[in-house]
Amino acid sequence: MNIAEIKREPRNKDTLDLLKHIVQQVEESDDATEVLAFVKIGKDYHRFSTGIADMMKLIAVLEVAKHDCISRMTTA
């Protein structure tokens, strides 16, 4: 087998797999109406979102996500 025959996985495979899973979930649900995504490309984070109907609820969800991230950092 030569080098040209080796199939390499893209570096962003995990990201693409997650996005495919999200698309599948949205396609299977008539209730999916909003999305908020942060994607790190290079050194910068990019935000993508649809319109957000309830900003306070979104902020509460982000606070829970922040707490989860901090907890993971301290236990790792």
mmCIF file of the N, C-alpha and C atoms, coordinates in Angstrom:
data_MODEL
# 
_entry.id   MODEL 
# 
loop_
_atom_site.group_PDB 
_atom_site.id 
_atom_site.type_symbol 
_atom_site.label_atom_id 
_atom_site.label_alt_id 
_atom_site.label_comp_id 
_atom_site.label_asym_id 
_atom_site.label_entity_id 
_atom_site.label_seq_id 
_atom_site.pdbx_PDB_ins_code 
_atom_site.Cartn_x 
_atom_site.Cartn_y 
_atom_site.Cartn_z 
_atom_site.occupancy 
_atom_site.B_iso_or_equiv 
_atom_site.pdbx_formal_charge 
_atom_site.auth_seq_id 
_atom_site.auth_comp_id 
_atom_site.auth_asym_id 
_atom_site.auth_atom_id 
_atom_site.pdbx_PDB_model_num 
ATOM 1   N N  . MET A 1 1  ? 0.863   -1.174 0.000  1.00 0.00 ? 1  MET A N  1 
ATOM 2   C CA . MET A 1 1  ? 0.000   0.000  0.000  1.00 0.00 ? 1  MET A CA 1 
ATOM 3   C C  . MET A 1 1  ? 0.908   1.235  0.000  1.00 0.00 ? 1  MET A C  1 
ATOM 4   N N  . ASN A 1 2  ? 0.631   2.165  -0.866 1.00 0.00 ? 2  ASN A N  1 
ATOM 5   C CA . ASN A 1 2  ? 1.432   3.387  -0.877 1.00 0.00 ? 2  ASN A CA 1 
ATOM 6   C C  . ASN A 1 2  ? 0.693   4.510  -0.154 1.00 0.00 ? 2  ASN A C  1 
ATOM 7   N N  . ILE A 1 3  ? 1.367   5.596  0.027  1.00 0.00 ? 3  ILE A N  1 
ATOM 8   C CA . ILE A 1 3  ? 0.817   6.709  0.799  1.00 0.00 ? 3  ILE A CA 1 
ATOM 9   C C  . ILE A 1 3  ? -0.476  7.235  0.183  1.00 0.00 ? 3  ILE A C  1 
ATOM 10  N N  . ALA A 1 4  ? -0.588  7.252  -1.114 1.00 0.00 ? 4  ALA A N  1 
ATOM 11  C CA . ALA A 1 4  ? -1.776  7.774  -1.778 1.00 0.00 ? 4  ALA A CA 1 
ATOM 12  C C  . ALA A 1 4  ? -3.013  6.950  -1.460 1.00 0.00 ? 4  ALA A C  1 
ATOM 13  N N  . GLU A 1 5  ? -2.850  5.694  -1.061 1.00 0.00 ? 5  GLU A N  1 
ATOM 14  C CA . GLU A 1 5  ? -3.988  4.822  -0.799 1.00 0.00 ? 5  GLU A CA 1 
ATOM 15  C C  . GLU A 1 5  ? -4.521  4.939  0.626  1.00 0.00 ? 5  GLU A C  1 
ATOM 16  N N  . ILE A 1 6  ? -3.799  5.616  1.487  1.00 0.00 ? 6  ILE A N  1 
ATOM 17  C CA . ILE A 1 6  ? -4.234  5.759  2.873  1.00 0.00 ? 6  ILE A CA 1 
ATOM 18  C C  . ILE A 1 6  ? -5.297  6.856  2.954  1.00 0.00 ? 6  ILE A C  1 
ATOM 19  N N  . LYS A 1 7  ? -6.478  6.471  3.440  1.00 0.00 ? 7  LYS A N  1 
ATOM 20  C CA . LYS A 1 7  ? -7.554  7.456  3.593  1.00 0.00 ? 7  LYS A CA 1 
ATOM 21  C C  . LYS A 1 7  ? -7.400  8.119  4.958  1.00 0.00 ? 7  LYS A C  1 
ATOM 22  N N  . ARG A 1 8  ? -7.299  9.414  4.969  1.00 0.00 ? 8  ARG A N  1 
ATOM 23  C CA . ARG A 1 8  ? -7.153  10.154 6.220  1.00 0.00 ? 8  ARG A CA 1 
ATOM 24  C C  . ARG A 1 8  ? -8.465  10.827 6.575  1.00 0.00 ? 8  ARG A C  1 
ATOM 25  N N  . GLU A 1 9  ? -8.766  10.803 7.842  1.00 0.00 ? 9  GLU A N  1 
ATOM 26  C CA . GLU A 1 9  ? -9.953  11.488 8.338  1.00 0.00 ? 9  GLU A CA 1 
ATOM 27  C C  . GLU A 1 9  ? -9.658  12.980 8.413  1.00 0.00 ? 9  GLU A C  1 
ATOM 28  N N  . PRO A 1 10 ? -10.622 13.809 8.051  1.00 0.00 ? 10 PRO A N  1 
ATOM 29  C CA . PRO A 1 10 ? -10.396 15.254 8.179  1.00 0.00 ? 10 PRO A CA 1 
ATOM 30  C C  . PRO A 1 10 ? -10.255 15.641 9.649  1.00 0.00 ? 10 PRO A C  1 
ATOM 31  N N  . ARG A 1 11 ? -9.493  16.685 9.916  1.00 0.00 ? 11 ARG A N  1 
ATOM 32  C CA . ARG A 1 11 ? -9.302  17.141 11.302 1.00 0.00 ? 11 ARG A CA 1 
ATOM 33  C C  . ARG A 1 11 ? -10.615 17.567 11.939 1.00 0.00 ? 11 ARG A C  1 
ATOM 34  N N  . ASN A 1 12 ? -11.562 18.009 11.137 1.00 0.00 ? 12 ASN A N  1 
ATOM 35  C CA . ASN A 1 12 ? -12.834 18.492 11.682 1.00 0.00 ? 12 ASN A CA 1 
ATOM 36  C C  . ASN A 1 12 ? -13.916 17.412 11.666 1.00 0.00 ? 12 ASN A C  1 
ATOM 37  N N  . LYS A 1 13 ? -13.539 16.134 11.650 1.00 0.00 ? 13 LYS A N  1 
ATOM 38  C CA . LYS A 1 13 ? -14.500 15.031 11.578 1.00 0.00 ? 13 LYS A CA 1 
ATOM 39  C C  . LYS A 1 13 ? -15.507 15.081 12.726 1.00 0.00 ? 13 LYS A C  1 
ATOM 40  N N  . ASP A 1 14 ? -15.032 15.284 13.961 1.00 0.00 ? 14 ASP A N  1 
ATOM 41  C CA . ASP A 1 14 ? -15.952 15.326 15.102 1.00 0.00 ? 14 ASP A CA 1 
ATOM 42  C C  . ASP A 1 14 ? -16.974 16.451 14.949 1.00 0.00 ? 14 ASP A C  1 
ATOM 43  N N  . THR A 1 15 ? -16.517 17.595 14.479 1.00 0.00 ? 15 THR A N  1 
ATOM 44  C CA . THR A 1 15 ? -17.416 18.733 14.272 1.00 0.00 ? 15 THR A CA 1 
ATOM 45  C C  . THR A 1 15 ? -18.457 18.415 13.207 1.00 0.00 ? 15 THR A C  1 
ATOM 46  N N  . LEU A 1 16 ? -18.028 17.839 12.096 1.00 0.00 ? 16 LEU A N  1 
ATOM 47  C CA . LEU A 1 16 ? -18.952 17.482 11.022 1.00 0.00 ? 16 LEU A CA 1 
ATOM 48  C C  . LEU A 1 16 ? -19.942 16.412 11.472 1.00 0.00 ? 16 LEU A C  1 
ATOM 49  N N  . ASP A 1 17 ? -19.477 15.438 12.250 1.00 0.00 ? 17 ASP A N  1 
ATOM 50  C CA . ASP A 1 17 ? -20.383 14.405 12.768 1.00 0.00 ? 17 ASP A CA 1 
ATOM 51  C C  . ASP A 1 17 ? -21.445 15.011 13.661 1.00 0.00 ? 17 ASP A C  1 
ATOM 52  N N  . LEU A 1 18 ? -21.047 15.953 14.521 1.00 0.00 ? 18 LEU A N  1 
ATOM 53  C CA . LEU A 1 18 ? -22.017 16.602 15.402 1.00 0.00 ? 18 LEU A CA 1 
ATOM 54  C C  . LEU A 1 18 ? -23.034 17.406 14.599 1.00 0.00 ? 18 LEU A C  1 
ATOM 55  N N  . LEU A 1 19 ? -22.569 18.138 13.610 1.00 0.00 ? 19 LEU A N  1 
ATOM 56  C CA . LEU A 1 19 ? -23.489 18.925 12.774 1.00 0.00 ? 19 LEU A CA 1 
ATOM 57  C C  . LEU A 1 19 ? -24.477 18.032 12.036 1.00 0.00 ? 19 LEU A C  1 
ATOM 58  N N  . LYS A 1 20 ? -24.019 16.889 11.537 1.00 0.00 ? 20 LYS A N  1 
ATOM 59  C CA . LYS A 1 20 ? -24.926 15.945 10.860 1.00 0.00 ? 20 LYS A CA 1 
ATOM 60  C C  . LYS A 1 20 ? -25.983 15.435 11.821 1.00 0.00 ? 20 LYS A C  1 
ATOM 61  N N  . HIS A 1 21 ? -25.565 15.160 13.065 1.00 0.00 ? 21 HIS A N  1 
ATOM 62  C CA . HIS A 1 21 ? -26.522 14.697 14.073 1.00 0.00 ? 21 HIS A CA 1 
ATOM 63  C C  . HIS A 1 21 ? -27.555 15.780 14.377 1.00 0.00 ? 21 HIS A C  1 
ATOM 64  N N  . ILE A 1 22 ? -27.109 17.017 14.494 1.00 0.00 ? 22 ILE A N  1 
ATOM 65  C CA . ILE A 1 22 ? -28.031 18.121 14.761 1.00 0.00 ? 22 ILE A CA 1 
ATOM 66  C C  . ILE A 1 22 ? -29.018 18.291 13.609 1.00 0.00 ? 22 ILE A C  1 
ATOM 67  N N  . VAL A 1 23 ? -28.533 18.245 12.377 1.00 0.00 ? 23 VAL A N  1 
ATOM 68  C CA . VAL A 1 23 ? -29.420 18.371 11.212 1.00 0.00 ? 23 VAL A CA 1 
ATOM 69  C C  . VAL A 1 23 ? -30.463 17.260 11.231 1.00 0.00 ? 23 VAL A C  1 
ATOM 70  N N  . GLN A 1 24 ? -30.042 16.045 11.543 1.00 0.00 ? 24 GLN A N  1 
ATOM 71  C CA . GLN A 1 24 ? -30.978 14.923 11.602 1.00 0.00 ? 24 GLN A CA 1 
ATOM 72  C C  . GLN A 1 24 ? -32.056 15.166 12.656 1.00 0.00 ? 24 GLN A C  1 
ATOM 73  N N  . GLN A 1 25 ? -31.654 15.647 13.836 1.00 0.00 ? 25 GLN A N  1 
ATOM 74  C CA . GLN A 1 25 ? -32.613 15.919 14.902 1.00 0.00 ? 25 GLN A CA 1 
ATOM 75  C C  . GLN A 1 25 ? -33.618 16.988 14.485 1.00 0.00 ? 25 GLN A C  1 
ATOM 76  N N  . VAL A 1 26 ? -33.146 18.043 13.825 1.00 0.00 ? 26 VAL A N  1 
ATOM 77  C CA . VAL A 1 26 ? -34.026 19.127 13.389 1.00 0.00 ? 26 VAL A CA 1 
ATOM 78  C C  . VAL A 1 26 ? -34.982 18.625 12.304 1.00 0.00 ? 26 VAL A C  1 
ATOM 79  N N  . GLU A 1 27 ? -34.487 17.837 11.383 1.00 0.00 ? 27 GLU A N  1 
ATOM 80  C CA . GLU A 1 27 ? -35.339 17.317 10.305 1.00 0.00 ? 27 GLU A CA 1 
ATOM 81  C C  . GLU A 1 27 ? -36.425 16.396 10.844 1.00 0.00 ? 27 GLU A C  1 
ATOM 82  N N  . GLU A 1 28 ? -36.145 15.699 11.939 1.00 0.00 ? 28 GLU A N  1 
ATOM 83  C CA . GLU A 1 28 ? -37.109 14.752 12.501 1.00 0.00 ? 28 GLU A CA 1 
ATOM 84  C C  . GLU A 1 28 ? -38.111 15.413 13.445 1.00 0.00 ? 28 GLU A C  1 
ATOM 85  N N  . SER A 1 29 ? -37.939 16.684 13.752 1.00 0.00 ? 29 SER A N  1 
ATOM 86  C CA . SER A 1 29 ? -38.817 17.355 14.708 1.00 0.00 ? 29 SER A CA 1 
ATOM 87  C C  . SER A 1 29 ? -39.445 18.596 14.096 1.00 0.00 ? 29 SER A C  1 
ATOM 88  N N  . ASP A 1 30 ? -40.770 18.643 14.135 1.00 0.00 ? 30 ASP A N  1 
ATOM 89  C CA . ASP A 1 30 ? -41.478 19.842 13.675 1.00 0.00 ? 30 ASP A CA 1 
ATOM 90  C C  . ASP A 1 30 ? -41.381 20.967 14.702 1.00 0.00 ? 30 ASP A C  1 
ATOM 91  N N  . ASP A 1 31 ? -40.936 20.650 15.926 1.00 0.00 ? 31 ASP A N  1 
ATOM 92  C CA . ASP A 1 31 ? -40.876 21.643 16.991 1.00 0.00 ? 31 ASP A CA 1 
ATOM 93  C C  . ASP A 1 31 ? -39.565 22.424 17.022 1.00 0.00 ? 31 ASP A C  1 
ATOM 94  N N  . ALA A 1 32 ? -38.585 22.044 16.234 1.00 0.00 ? 32 ALA A N  1 
ATOM 95  C CA . ALA A 1 32 ? -37.295 22.749 16.241 1.00 0.00 ? 32 ALA A CA 1 
ATOM 96  C C  . ALA A 1 32 ? -37.475 24.098 15.544 1.00 0.00 ? 32 ALA A C  1 
ATOM 97  N N  . THR A 1 33 ? -37.285 25.172 16.310 1.00 0.00 ? 33 THR A N  1 
ATOM 98  C CA . THR A 1 33 ? -37.552 26.499 15.757 1.00 0.00 ? 33 THR A CA 1 
ATOM 99  C C  . THR A 1 33 ? -36.392 27.474 15.890 1.00 0.00 ? 33 THR A C  1 
ATOM 100 N N  . GLU A 1 34 ? -35.458 27.185 16.788 1.00 0.00 ? 34 GLU A N  1 
ATOM 101 C CA . GLU A 1 34 ? -34.348 28.107 17.014 1.00 0.00 ? 34 GLU A CA 1 
ATOM 102 C C  . GLU A 1 34 ? -33.047 27.324 17.091 1.00 0.00 ? 34 GLU A C  1 
ATOM 103 N N  . VAL A 1 35 ? -31.968 27.992 16.702 1.00 0.00 ? 35 VAL A N  1 
ATOM 104 C CA . VAL A 1 35 ? -30.650 27.380 16.840 1.00 0.00 ? 35 VAL A CA 1 
ATOM 105 C C  . VAL A 1 35 ? -29.633 28.461 17.172 1.00 0.00 ? 35 VAL A C  1 
ATOM 106 N N  . LEU A 1 36 ? -28.696 28.093 18.040 1.00 0.00 ? 36 LEU A N  1 
ATOM 107 C CA . LEU A 1 36 ? -27.586 28.969 18.383 1.00 0.00 ? 36 LEU A CA 1 
ATOM 108 C C  . LEU A 1 36 ? -26.343 28.091 18.362 1.00 0.00 ? 36 LEU A C  1 
ATOM 109 N N  . ALA A 1 37 ? -25.340 28.501 17.612 1.00 0.00 ? 37 ALA A N  1 
ATOM 110 C CA . ALA A 1 37 ? -24.128 27.692 17.501 1.00 0.00 ? 37 ALA A CA 1 
ATOM 111 C C  . ALA A 1 37 ? -22.899 28.580 17.564 1.00 0.00 ? 37 ALA A C  1 
ATOM 112 N N  . PHE A 1 38 ? -21.902 28.098 18.281 1.00 0.00 ? 38 PHE A N  1 
ATOM 113 C CA . PHE A 1 38 ? -20.595 28.738 18.310 1.00 0.00 ? 38 PHE A CA 1 
ATOM 114 C C  . PHE A 1 38 ? -19.615 27.758 17.681 1.00 0.00 ? 38 PHE A C  1 
ATOM 115 N N  . VAL A 1 39 ? -18.859 28.220 16.724 1.00 0.00 ? 39 VAL A N  1 
ATOM 116 C CA . VAL A 1 39 ? -17.903 27.364 16.031 1.00 0.00 ? 39 VAL A CA 1 
ATOM 117 C C  . VAL A 1 39 ? -16.540 28.039 16.089 1.00 0.00 ? 39 VAL A C  1 
ATOM 118 N N  . LYS A 1 40 ? -15.549 27.295 16.571 1.00 0.00 ? 40 LYS A N  1 
ATOM 119 C CA . LYS A 1 40 ? -14.198 27.830 16.597 1.00 0.00 ? 40 LYS A CA 1 
ATOM 120 C C  . LYS A 1 40 ? -13.532 27.484 15.265 1.00 0.00 ? 40 LYS A C  1 
ATOM 121 N N  . ILE A 1 41 ? -13.170 28.518 14.529 1.00 0.00 ? 41 ILE A N  1 
ATOM 122 C CA . ILE A 1 41 ? -12.489 28.362 13.245 1.00 0.00 ? 41 ILE A CA 1 
ATOM 123 C C  . ILE A 1 41 ? -11.160 29.091 13.391 1.00 0.00 ? 41 ILE A C  1 
ATOM 124 N N  . GLY A 1 42 ? -10.086 28.323 13.376 1.00 0.00 ? 42 GLY A N  1 
ATOM 125 C CA . GLY A 1 42 ? -8.789  28.921 13.673 1.00 0.00 ? 42 GLY A CA 1 
ATOM 126 C C  . GLY A 1 42 ? -8.777  29.330 15.131 1.00 0.00 ? 42 GLY A C  1 
ATOM 127 N N  . LYS A 1 43 ? -8.426  30.569 15.399 1.00 0.00 ? 43 LYS A N  1 
ATOM 128 C CA . LYS A 1 43 ? -8.392  31.067 16.776 1.00 0.00 ? 43 LYS A CA 1 
ATOM 129 C C  . LYS A 1 43 ? -9.652  31.832 17.161 1.00 0.00 ? 43 LYS A C  1 
ATOM 130 N N  . ASP A 1 44 ? -10.573 32.002 16.209 1.00 0.00 ? 44 ASP A N  1 
ATOM 131 C CA . ASP A 1 44 ? -11.753 32.832 16.441 1.00 0.00 ? 44 ASP A CA 1 
ATOM 132 C C  . ASP A 1 44 ? -13.014 31.990 16.592 1.00 0.00 ? 44 ASP A C  1 
ATOM 133 N N  . TYR A 1 45 ? -13.911 32.457 17.458 1.00 0.00 ? 45 TYR A N  1 
ATOM 134 C CA . TYR A 1 45 ? -15.221 31.840 17.606 1.00 0.00 ? 45 TYR A CA 1 
ATOM 135 C C  . TYR A 1 45 ? -16.219 32.614 16.759 1.00 0.00 ? 45 TYR A C  1 
ATOM 136 N N  . HIS A 1 46 ? -17.084 31.876 16.070 1.00 0.00 ? 46 HIS A N  1 
ATOM 137 C CA . HIS A 1 46 ? -18.112 32.476 15.217 1.00 0.00 ? 46 HIS A CA 1 
ATOM 138 C C  . HIS A 1 46 ? -19.472 32.064 15.762 1.00 0.00 ? 46 HIS A C  1 
ATOM 139 N N  . ARG A 1 47 ? -20.390 33.030 15.823 1.00 0.00 ? 47 ARG A N  1 
ATOM 140 C CA . ARG A 1 47 ? -21.738 32.760 16.340 1.00 0.00 ? 47 ARG A CA 1 
ATOM 141 C C  . ARG A 1 47 ? -22.718 32.753 15.182 1.00 0.00 ? 47 ARG A C  1 
ATOM 142 N N  . PHE A 1 48 ? -23.559 31.734 15.185 1.00 0.00 ? 48 PHE A N  1 
ATOM 143 C CA . PHE A 1 48 ? -24.623 31.622 14.189 1.00 0.00 ? 48 PHE A CA 1 
ATOM 144 C C  . PHE A 1 48 ? -25.920 31.408 14.948 1.00 0.00 ? 48 PHE A C  1 
ATOM 145 N N  . SER A 1 49 ? -26.982 32.097 14.531 1.00 0.00 ? 49 SER A N  1 
ATOM 146 C CA . SER A 1 49 ? -28.254 31.880 15.209 1.00 0.00 ? 49 SER A CA 1 
ATOM 147 C C  . SER A 1 49 ? -29.422 32.283 14.338 1.00 0.00 ? 49 SER A C  1 
ATOM 148 N N  . THR A 1 50 ? -30.544 31.672 14.644 1.00 0.00 ? 50 THR A N  1 
ATOM 149 C CA . THR A 1 50 ? -31.813 32.119 14.086 1.00 0.00 ? 50 THR A CA 1 
ATOM 150 C C  . THR A 1 50 ? -32.308 33.215 15.014 1.00 0.00 ? 50 THR A C  1 
ATOM 151 N N  . GLY A 1 51 ? -33.488 33.722 14.765 1.00 0.00 ? 51 GLY A N  1 
ATOM 152 C CA . GLY A 1 51 ? -34.077 34.664 15.710 1.00 0.00 ? 51 GLY A CA 1 
ATOM 153 C C  . GLY A 1 51 ? -34.312 33.969 17.040 1.00 0.00 ? 51 GLY A C  1 
ATOM 154 N N  . ILE A 1 52 ? -34.129 34.678 18.131 1.00 0.00 ? 52 ILE A N  1 
ATOM 155 C CA . ILE A 1 52 ? -34.315 34.117 19.470 1.00 0.00 ? 52 ILE A CA 1 
ATOM 156 C C  . ILE A 1 52 ? -35.548 34.777 20.084 1.00 0.00 ? 52 ILE A C  1 
ATOM 157 N N  . ALA A 1 53 ? -36.572 33.968 20.374 1.00 0.00 ? 53 ALA A N  1 
ATOM 158 C CA . ALA A 1 53 ? -37.837 34.505 20.872 1.00 0.00 ? 53 ALA A CA 1 
ATOM 159 C C  . ALA A 1 53 ? -37.763 34.901 22.348 1.00 0.00 ? 53 ALA A C  1 
ATOM 160 N N  . ASP A 1 54 ? -37.104 34.078 23.169 1.00 0.00 ? 54 ASP A N  1 
ATOM 161 C CA . ASP A 1 54 ? -37.066 34.321 24.613 1.00 0.00 ? 54 ASP A CA 1 
ATOM 162 C C  . ASP A 1 54 ? -35.610 34.447 25.051 1.00 0.00 ? 54 ASP A C  1 
ATOM 163 N N  . MET A 1 55 ? -35.103 35.667 25.055 1.00 0.00 ? 55 MET A N  1 
ATOM 164 C CA . MET A 1 55 ? -33.698 35.908 25.348 1.00 0.00 ? 55 MET A CA 1 
ATOM 165 C C  . MET A 1 55 ? -33.334 35.519 26.789 1.00 0.00 ? 55 MET A C  1 
ATOM 166 N N  . MET A 1 56 ? -34.222 35.761 27.749 1.00 0.00 ? 56 MET A N  1 
ATOM 167 C CA . MET A 1 56 ? -33.920 35.405 29.139 1.00 0.00 ? 56 MET A CA 1 
ATOM 168 C C  . MET A 1 56 ? -33.767 33.891 29.299 1.00 0.00 ? 56 MET A C  1 
ATOM 169 N N  . LYS A 1 57 ? -34.599 33.128 28.625 1.00 0.00 ? 57 LYS A N  1 
ATOM 170 C CA . LYS A 1 57 ? -34.478 31.669 28.692 1.00 0.00 ? 57 LYS A CA 1 
ATOM 171 C C  . LYS A 1 57 ? -33.152 31.233 28.074 1.00 0.00 ? 57 LYS A C  1 
ATOM 172 N N  . LEU A 1 58 ? -32.766 31.849 26.973 1.00 0.00 ? 58 LEU A N  1 
ATOM 173 C CA . LEU A 1 58 ? -31.486 31.527 26.339 1.00 0.00 ? 58 LEU A CA 1 
ATOM 174 C C  . LEU A 1 58 ? -30.327 31.827 27.289 1.00 0.00 ? 58 LEU A C  1 
ATOM 175 N N  . ILE A 1 59 ? -30.374 32.957 27.966 1.00 0.00 ? 59 ILE A N  1 
ATOM 176 C CA . ILE A 1 59 ? -29.315 33.314 28.906 1.00 0.00 ? 59 ILE A CA 1 
ATOM 177 C C  . ILE A 1 59 ? -29.249 32.293 30.036 1.00 0.00 ? 59 ILE A C  1 
ATOM 178 N N  . ALA A 1 60 ? -30.386 31.825 30.510 1.00 0.00 ? 60 ALA A N  1 
ATOM 179 C CA . ALA A 1 60 ? -30.404 30.805 31.566 1.00 0.00 ? 60 ALA A CA 1 
ATOM 180 C C  . ALA A 1 60 ? -29.764 29.509 31.070 1.00 0.00 ? 60 ALA A C  1 
ATOM 181 N N  . VAL A 1 61 ? -30.065 29.127 29.864 1.00 0.00 ? 61 VAL A N  1 
ATOM 182 C CA . VAL A 1 61 ? -29.474 27.914 29.288 1.00 0.00 ? 61 VAL A CA 1 
ATOM 183 C C  . VAL A 1 61 ? -27.964 28.072 29.153 1.00 0.00 ? 61 VAL A C  1 
ATOM 184 N N  . LEU A 1 62 ? -27.520 29.248 28.728 1.00 0.00 ? 62 LEU A N  1 
ATOM 185 C CA . LEU A 1 62 ? -26.081 29.502 28.597 1.00 0.00 ? 62 LEU A CA 1 
ATOM 186 C C  . LEU A 1 62 ? -25.385 29.454 29.955 1.00 0.00 ? 62 LEU A C  1 
ATOM 187 N N  . GLU A 1 63 ? -26.044 29.942 30.994 1.00 0.00 ? 63 GLU A N  1 
ATOM 188 C CA . GLU A 1 63 ? -25.465 29.889 32.337 1.00 0.00 ? 63 GLU A CA 1 
ATOM 189 C C  . GLU A 1 63 ? -25.294 28.444 32.801 1.00 0.00 ? 63 GLU A C  1 
ATOM 190 N N  . VAL A 1 64 ? -26.276 27.604 32.513 1.00 0.00 ? 64 VAL A N  1 
ATOM 191 C CA . VAL A 1 64 ? -26.159 26.187 32.865 1.00 0.00 ? 64 VAL A CA 1 
ATOM 192 C C  . VAL A 1 64 ? -25.022 25.543 32.074 1.00 0.00 ? 64 VAL A C  1 
ATOM 193 N N  . ALA A 1 65 ? -24.914 25.881 30.784 1.00 0.00 ? 65 ALA A N  1 
ATOM 194 C CA . ALA A 1 65 ? -23.828 25.348 29.959 1.00 0.00 ? 65 ALA A CA 1 
ATOM 195 C C  . ALA A 1 65 ? -22.474 25.817 30.485 1.00 0.00 ? 65 ALA A C  1 
ATOM 196 N N  . LYS A 1 66 ? -22.390 27.072 30.910 1.00 0.00 ? 66 LYS A N  1 
ATOM 197 C CA . LYS A 1 66 ? -21.147 27.602 31.475 1.00 0.00 ? 66 LYS A CA 1 
ATOM 198 C C  . LYS A 1 66 ? -20.769 26.836 32.731 1.00 0.00 ? 66 LYS A C  1 
ATOM 199 N N  . HIS A 1 67 ? -21.728 26.602 33.599 1.00 0.00 ? 67 HIS A N  1 
ATOM 200 C CA . HIS A 1 67 ? -21.483 25.850 34.825 1.00 0.00 ? 67 HIS A CA 1 
ATOM 201 C C  . HIS A 1 67 ? -20.989 24.443 34.491 1.00 0.00 ? 67 HIS A C  1 
ATOM 202 N N  . ASP A 1 68 ? -21.592 23.799 33.504 1.00 0.00 ? 68 ASP A N  1 
ATOM 203 C CA . ASP A 1 68 ? -21.182 22.466 33.087 1.00 0.00 ? 68 ASP A CA 1 
ATOM 204 C C  . ASP A 1 68 ? -19.735 22.476 32.585 1.00 0.00 ? 68 ASP A C  1 
ATOM 205 N N  . CYS A 1 69 ? -19.386 23.463 31.793 1.00 0.00 ? 69 CYS A N  1 
ATOM 206 C CA . CYS A 1 69 ? -18.008 23.576 31.260 1.00 0.00 ? 69 CYS A CA 1 
ATOM 207 C C  . CYS A 1 69 ? -17.010 23.777 32.400 1.00 0.00 ? 69 CYS A C  1 
ATOM 208 N N  . ILE A 1 70 ? -17.342 24.628 33.348 1.00 0.00 ? 70 ILE A N  1 
ATOM 209 C CA . ILE A 1 70 ? -16.444 24.879 34.477 1.00 0.00 ? 70 ILE A CA 1 
ATOM 210 C C  . ILE A 1 70 ? -16.279 23.610 35.303 1.00 0.00 ? 70 ILE A C  1 
ATOM 211 N N  . SER A 1 71 ? -17.377 22.871 35.505 1.00 0.00 ? 71 SER A N  1 
ATOM 212 C CA . SER A 1 71 ? -17.300 21.619 36.250 1.00 0.00 ? 71 SER A CA 1 
ATOM 213 C C  . SER A 1 71 ? -16.401 20.615 35.550 1.00 0.00 ? 71 SER A C  1 
ATOM 214 N N  . ARG A 1 72 ? -16.507 20.527 34.240 1.00 0.00 ? 72 ARG A N  1 
ATOM 215 C CA . ARG A 1 72 ? -15.656 19.608 33.475 1.00 0.00 ? 72 ARG A CA 1 
ATOM 216 C C  . ARG A 1 72 ? -14.189 20.017 33.586 1.00 0.00 ? 72 ARG A C  1 
ATOM 217 N N  . MET A 1 73 ? -13.918 21.316 33.604 1.00 0.00 ? 73 MET A N  1 
ATOM 218 C CA . MET A 1 73 ? -12.534 21.789 33.714 1.00 0.00 ? 73 MET A CA 1 
ATOM 219 C C  . MET A 1 73 ? -11.927 21.399 35.061 1.00 0.00 ? 73 MET A C  1 
ATOM 220 N N  . THR A 1 74 ? -12.714 21.460 36.118 1.00 0.00 ? 74 THR A N  1 
ATOM 221 C CA . THR A 1 74 ? -12.175 21.196 37.457 1.00 0.00 ? 74 THR A CA 1 
ATOM 222 C C  . THR A 1 74 ? -12.035 19.710 37.726 1.00 0.00 ? 74 THR A C  1 
ATOM 223 N N  . THR A 1 75 ? -12.775 18.866 37.019 1.00 0.00 ? 75 THR A N  1 
ATOM 224 C CA . THR A 1 75 ? -12.693 17.415 37.257 1.00 0.00 ? 75 THR A CA 1 
ATOM 225 C C  . THR A 1 75 ? -11.754 16.730 36.275 1.00 0.00 ? 75 THR A C  1 
ATOM 226 N N  . ALA A 1 76 ? -11.293 17.451 35.272 1.00 0.00 ? 76 ALA A N  1 
ATOM 227 C CA . ALA A 1 76 ? -10.429 16.820 34.257 1.00 0.00 ? 76 ALA A CA 1 
ATOM 228 C C  . ALA A 1 76 ? -8.999  16.719 34.707 1.00 0.00 ? 76 ALA A C  1 
# 
